[in-house]
Amino acid sequence: MIMKDCWRVEFLNAKVSMADLVYKVLMDTEIKTQPMPIWRSQSEHPVRFSNPMLIQNIQAEVVRIEA
């Protein structure tokens, strides 16, 4: 999970900017990932997100990768 402090209108820009990292993970590990920017406020308060269970599942299963 990559947490970014930015406005929701920047969702697409944030997702596109994560593409290089996703590609690197794929090439290094052969693990296919999907970039999904999650704002800090959504992570701290999942009930404010359109799909709170998704946030909770991500938090439970997160694998942290140092870029």
Backbone bond lengths (Angstrom), bond angles and torsions (degrees), N, CA, C in turn:
res aa  C-N    CA-C-N  psi(-1)  N-CA   C-N-CA  omega(-1)  CA-C   N-CA-C  phi
1 M - - - 1.446 - - 1.520 107.49 -
2 I 1.280 116.06 130.06 1.455 121.08 175.74 1.510 106.74 -111.58
3 M 1.323 116.26 121.27 1.453 119.99 -178.41 1.517 108.48 -101.47
4 K 1.299 115.08 129.66 1.450 120.99 -178.86 1.522 108.47 -125.16
5 D 1.325 115.60 141.70 1.451 120.85 173.65 1.522 108.13 -96.12
6 C 1.302 117.21 93.63 1.456 121.45 178.12 1.525 108.30 -156.03
7 W 1.291 116.34 168.60 1.459 122.04 -177.25 1.518 111.16 -74.86
8 R 1.317 115.61 152.02 1.465 120.70 179.74 1.525 112.75 -59.58
9 V 1.313 117.20 -30.38 1.473 119.52 179.41 1.522 111.17 -65.18
10 E 1.304 117.95 -15.07 1.459 122.38 178.73 1.529 112.01 -93.01
11 F 1.333 117.03 11.45 1.465 121.12 -176.71 1.527 111.45 -54.44
12 L 1.314 116.44 -50.84 1.463 119.56 -177.90 1.521 111.72 -63.53
13 N 1.323 117.21 -42.63 1.466 120.45 178.38 1.527 110.77 -61.77
14 A 1.315 117.08 -41.32 1.466 120.60 178.76 1.524 110.32 -64.97
15 K 1.321 116.45 -41.81 1.469 120.53 -179.48 1.522 110.93 -63.88
16 V 1.318 116.73 -43.14 1.466 120.55 178.84 1.529 110.44 -64.24
17 S 1.322 117.07 -39.69 1.463 119.97 -179.30 1.528 112.09 -66.81
18 M 1.321 117.37 -19.75 1.460 121.46 178.99 1.530 111.87 -84.23
19 A 1.317 117.62 -8.15 1.463 121.47 -175.17 1.528 112.57 -59.38
20 D 1.325 118.46 -39.18 1.471 120.52 179.25 1.523 111.44 -61.95
21 L 1.312 116.45 -42.23 1.459 120.40 179.23 1.527 110.75 -65.46
22 V 1.317 116.73 -42.95 1.459 121.15 178.77 1.533 110.77 -60.72
23 Y 1.321 116.22 -42.65 1.464 120.48 178.83 1.527 110.67 -63.94
24 K 1.321 116.72 -42.64 1.467 120.53 179.09 1.528 111.07 -61.55
25 V 1.321 117.06 -43.55 1.464 120.44 177.68 1.523 110.22 -60.49
26 L 1.322 117.23 -43.75 1.456 121.09 179.14 1.526 111.45 -61.14
27 M 1.321 117.51 -45.98 1.461 120.98 -178.46 1.529 111.93 -68.83
28 D 1.339 117.50 -36.85 1.460 120.87 -177.24 1.524 113.21 -79.37
29 T 1.340 117.14 -32.54 1.463 119.61 -170.77 1.519 114.28 -123.07
30 E 1.343 117.11 -10.79 1.454 122.81 -173.84 1.528 112.17 62.05
31 I 1.321 116.20 22.16 1.465 122.35 176.74 1.519 107.62 -101.13
32 K 1.317 115.51 123.48 1.462 120.41 178.76 1.528 108.68 -84.48
33 T 1.311 115.58 126.20 1.456 120.77 179.10 1.522 109.46 -121.12
34 Q 1.309 116.17 166.27 1.455 121.11 178.77 1.523 108.01 -125.77
35 P 1.331 116.84 120.37 1.467 117.89 179.52 1.522 110.36 -69.64
36 M 1.308 115.74 131.93 1.460 121.16 177.06 1.515 108.41 -145.94
37 P 1.310 116.62 97.69 1.463 118.99 178.57 1.523 110.26 -61.73
38 I 1.299 115.67 131.46 1.460 121.47 175.92 1.519 106.63 -124.22
39 W 1.302 114.58 122.34 1.452 119.66 -178.79 1.519 110.10 -74.72
40 R 1.308 115.14 149.02 1.458 121.30 -178.33 1.525 110.80 -54.18
41 S 1.319 117.54 -41.75 1.468 120.77 -179.90 1.530 111.09 -62.91
42 Q 1.324 117.57 -35.68 1.458 120.72 177.32 1.517 111.13 -69.29
43 S 1.317 116.70 -38.38 1.452 120.91 178.96 1.526 111.36 -67.66
44 E 1.313 115.83 -40.06 1.468 120.13 -178.35 1.520 112.06 -76.89
45 H 1.337 117.96 -26.09 1.461 122.70 -178.35 1.530 109.24 -136.09
46 P 1.339 117.60 74.82 1.463 120.85 -175.16 1.528 114.09 -56.69
47 V 1.324 117.76 -27.08 1.468 119.33 -178.00 1.527 111.96 -64.94
48 R 1.318 117.54 -18.30 1.464 121.30 177.75 1.525 112.28 -81.73
49 F 1.321 117.25 -11.35 1.459 122.85 -179.61 1.523 109.01 -85.30
50 S 1.316 117.73 151.56 1.468 120.92 -178.30 1.528 112.76 -62.71
51 N 1.342 116.93 -25.14 1.461 121.37 178.19 1.530 108.39 -134.04
52 P 1.339 116.98 82.39 1.466 120.05 -175.84 1.535 113.95 -60.01
53 M 1.327 117.29 -32.17 1.469 119.69 -179.85 1.526 110.88 -65.85
54 L 1.316 117.55 -33.67 1.461 120.79 177.29 1.525 109.83 -61.26
55 I 1.313 117.12 -47.97 1.472 121.16 178.94 1.523 110.27 -60.24
56 Q 1.314 116.71 -44.92 1.471 120.21 -179.20 1.524 111.29 -63.89
57 N 1.330 117.79 -39.60 1.473 120.76 177.61 1.519 111.32 -66.71
58 I 1.324 116.79 -41.01 1.463 120.24 177.56 1.517 109.94 -61.15
59 Q 1.326 117.02 -44.85 1.462 120.62 179.98 1.534 111.22 -62.29
60 A 1.316 117.19 -35.75 1.472 121.33 -178.59 1.531 111.52 -73.62
61 E 1.337 117.10 -30.83 1.461 120.78 -172.19 1.522 113.94 -112.84
62 V 1.308 117.80 9.95 1.459 121.31 -173.18 1.532 111.82 -62.18
63 V 1.311 114.42 140.07 1.464 122.13 170.81 1.521 105.53 -118.35
64 R 1.303 117.17 115.52 1.459 120.83 -176.25 1.519 110.00 -82.18
65 I 1.317 114.82 134.91 1.456 122.03 179.51 1.519 107.29 -123.85
66 E 1.313 116.09 127.17 1.463 120.07 176.63 1.513 107.70 -85.39
67 A 1.325 115.50 125.61 1.464 120.09 -179.31 1.501 110.21 -88.04
